[in-house]
Amino acid sequence: MKTPLLIAVLVGLLAISACAPAPTSTPTPIPPTPTEAPEPTATSAPFVLSSPAFENNGAIPEVHSCNGESTSPALEWTEPPAGTQAFALLMDDLDVAPGGFVHWIIFNIPAESRGLPEGVPTGAKLPDGSEQGIGGAGLGYFGPCPPTMHHYSFKLFALDAPIDSRQGAVKDTLLAAIEGHVLAESELIGTYQP
């Protein structure tokens, strides 16, 4: 008689312990794995064309216009991409349709150049090897000469090869010659109002 009672008590204790919530333990936090700082990626500086004569979107001084001496403004640019073998520059009046009026084409500017001086002389071939093409008013630079305020684009191209001079004489042939050879380009806008 005592045995069934003892069994009943044991079964009851087992039932109670089975219903009791399991003891919880707080997991030991795992320290974070130290990570190394990511290696800095080499990014090239932007290729920028500027002029000491005027700011981007600023007024071109009269000396550089047909109302002045029509001398080309000094231009400067930053380091080009690796592999640059020559530069080409195209100056257009953006407010003349269709396609603008070409004021200046100069190409095969040496790769070591970081600018053009003020007053580049007119001539097909310059002492440093640069060559000038034919714009809307002939060979070399022709200053702004608008009836009202116009916008002028100076666009510089860093090229992976020089241009055959027969291909750079006018705007269309220049653009065709540089196709597939442009490593970077930069544009400077100037305005002129007589």
C-alpha positions as CSV (number, residue, x, y, z in Angstrom):
1,M,0.0,0.0,0.0
2,K,2.9,2.3,0.7
3,T,4.4,1.6,-2.7
4,P,1.4,2.9,-4.8
5,L,1.4,6.0,-2.7
6,L,5.1,6.5,-3.1
7,I,4.7,6.1,-6.9
8,A,1.9,8.6,-7.0
9,V,4.0,11.1,-5.1
10,L,6.9,10.6,-7.5
11,V,4.7,10.9,-10.6
12,G,3.2,14.1,-9.1
13,L,6.7,15.6,-8.5
14,L,7.8,14.7,-12.0
15,A,4.6,16.4,-13.5
16,I,5.2,19.5,-11.5
17,S,8.9,19.7,-12.5
18,A,8.0,19.1,-16.2
19,C,5.6,22.1,-16.1
20,A,8.1,24.4,-14.4
21,P,9.9,26.8,-16.7
22,A,13.4,25.8,-17.6
23,P,16.0,27.9,-15.9
24,T,17.3,30.6,-18.3
25,S,21.0,31.5,-18.5
26,T,22.3,34.7,-19.9
27,P,24.6,34.0,-22.8
28,T,28.1,35.3,-22.5
29,P,28.5,38.1,-25.0
30,I,31.0,37.4,-27.7
31,P,33.5,40.2,-28.1
32,P,33.4,41.8,-31.5
33,T,36.0,40.7,-33.9
34,P,38.5,43.5,-34.5
35,T,38.3,44.7,-38.1
36,E,41.0,46.5,-40.0
37,A,40.3,49.9,-41.5
38,P,39.5,49.6,-45.2
39,E,42.3,50.4,-47.5
40,P,41.9,53.9,-49.0
41,T,41.0,53.7,-52.7
42,A,43.1,55.7,-55.0
43,T,40.8,58.2,-56.7
44,S,42.2,60.5,-59.3
45,A,41.6,64.2,-58.9
46,P,39.1,65.8,-61.3
47,F,40.5,67.2,-64.6
48,V,39.6,70.9,-64.4
49,L,40.1,73.7,-67.0
50,S,40.2,77.2,-65.7
51,S,41.5,80.7,-66.6
52,P,43.1,83.5,-64.6
53,A,41.2,85.9,-66.8
54,F,37.7,84.9,-65.8
55,E,35.8,82.5,-63.5
56,N,33.6,79.7,-64.8
57,N,30.3,81.3,-66.0
58,G,32.0,84.7,-65.6
59,A,32.5,87.5,-68.0
60,I,35.3,87.3,-70.5
61,P,37.3,90.5,-70.4
62,E,37.0,92.8,-73.4
63,V,40.7,92.4,-74.4
64,H,39.8,88.9,-75.5
65,S,36.9,90.0,-77.7
66,C,36.7,91.5,-81.1
67,N,35.9,94.9,-79.4
68,G,39.4,94.7,-77.8
69,E,42.5,93.1,-79.1
70,S,41.0,89.6,-79.8
71,T,43.9,87.9,-77.9
72,S,43.3,84.5,-76.6
73,P,42.9,84.2,-72.8
74,A,45.4,82.3,-70.7
75,L,44.1,78.9,-69.8
76,E,45.3,76.4,-67.1
77,W,44.4,72.8,-66.3
78,T,45.0,70.3,-63.6
79,E,46.9,67.0,-63.9
80,P,45.3,64.8,-66.7
81,P,44.7,61.1,-66.4
82,A,47.7,58.7,-66.8
83,G,48.3,57.9,-70.5
84,T,47.6,61.3,-71.8
85,Q,49.6,61.9,-74.9
86,A,48.2,65.2,-76.1
87,F,45.4,67.8,-75.6
88,A,42.9,69.4,-77.9
89,L,40.9,72.5,-77.2
90,L,37.7,73.7,-78.9
91,M,36.0,77.1,-78.3
92,D,32.4,77.5,-79.4
93,D,29.7,80.2,-79.2
94,L,26.9,78.2,-77.6
95,D,24.2,80.8,-78.6
96,V,24.7,80.5,-82.3
97,A,22.5,77.8,-83.9
98,P,22.9,75.3,-85.3
99,G,26.0,73.8,-83.6
100,G,27.6,77.0,-82.5
101,F,30.2,79.2,-84.0
102,V,33.8,78.0,-83.7
103,H,36.1,80.5,-82.3
104,W,39.2,78.4,-81.7
105,I,40.6,75.0,-82.5
106,I,44.0,74.0,-81.1
107,F,45.2,70.5,-80.9
108,N,48.4,68.3,-80.4
109,I,49.1,70.5,-77.4
110,P,52.0,68.6,-75.7
111,A,51.1,66.2,-72.9
112,E,53.4,68.0,-70.5
113,S,51.6,71.3,-70.9
114,R,49.4,72.5,-68.1
115,G,48.1,75.6,-69.8
116,L,48.2,78.0,-72.7
117,P,49.6,81.5,-72.4
118,E,47.6,84.6,-73.1
119,G,47.8,85.7,-76.8
120,V,48.6,82.5,-78.6
121,P,49.9,83.6,-82.0
122,T,48.0,82.8,-85.1
123,G,49.7,80.1,-87.1
124,A,49.0,76.5,-88.2
125,K,51.9,75.1,-86.3
126,L,53.3,76.6,-83.1
127,P,56.8,76.3,-81.7
128,D,55.8,73.8,-79.0
129,G,54.2,71.5,-81.7
130,S,50.6,72.6,-81.1
131,E,48.5,73.0,-84.2
132,Q,45.6,75.3,-84.8
133,G,42.6,74.6,-87.0
134,I,40.2,76.7,-88.9
135,G,37.2,78.2,-87.1
136,G,34.3,80.4,-88.3
137,A,36.6,83.3,-88.9
138,G,39.7,81.5,-90.1
139,L,42.9,80.1,-88.6
140,G,43.6,80.5,-84.9
141,Y,41.7,82.3,-82.1
142,F,38.9,84.7,-82.9
143,G,37.5,86.7,-79.9
144,P,33.8,86.9,-79.0
145,C,31.9,89.4,-81.2
146,P,28.2,88.9,-80.4
147,P,25.3,91.5,-80.7
148,T,24.1,90.6,-77.2
149,M,25.4,88.5,-74.4
150,H,26.5,85.1,-75.5
151,H,28.0,82.0,-73.8
152,Y,31.3,80.6,-74.9
153,S,32.5,77.0,-74.2
154,F,36.2,76.2,-73.9
155,K,36.3,72.4,-74.0
156,L,39.6,70.7,-73.3
157,F,40.2,67.0,-74.2
158,A,43.0,64.8,-72.8
159,L,43.8,62.3,-75.5
160,D,45.6,59.0,-75.6
161,A,47.3,59.9,-78.9
162,P,48.1,62.9,-81.0
163,I,45.9,63.8,-83.9
164,D,46.9,63.7,-87.6
165,S,46.9,67.3,-88.5
166,R,44.8,66.6,-91.6
167,Q,42.0,65.3,-89.3
168,G,42.0,68.3,-86.9
169,A,41.7,71.2,-89.2
170,V,38.0,71.9,-88.7
171,K,35.5,71.1,-85.9
172,D,33.8,68.1,-87.5
173,T,37.1,66.4,-88.4
174,L,38.6,67.2,-85.0
175,L,35.6,65.6,-83.2
176,A,35.8,62.5,-85.5
177,A,39.6,62.2,-85.0
178,I,39.3,62.2,-81.2
179,E,36.4,59.8,-81.0
180,G,37.6,56.8,-78.9
181,H,40.7,58.6,-77.8
182,V,39.3,60.9,-75.1
183,L,40.6,60.0,-71.6
184,A,39.0,63.0,-69.9
185,E,37.4,66.3,-70.8
186,S,36.7,69.6,-69.0
187,E,34.7,72.6,-69.9
188,L,35.0,76.3,-69.0
189,I,32.1,78.6,-69.8
190,G,32.6,82.3,-70.3
191,T,30.1,85.0,-71.2
192,Y,30.6,88.2,-73.2
193,Q,28.3,91.2,-73.7
194,P,29.4,94.1,-75.9
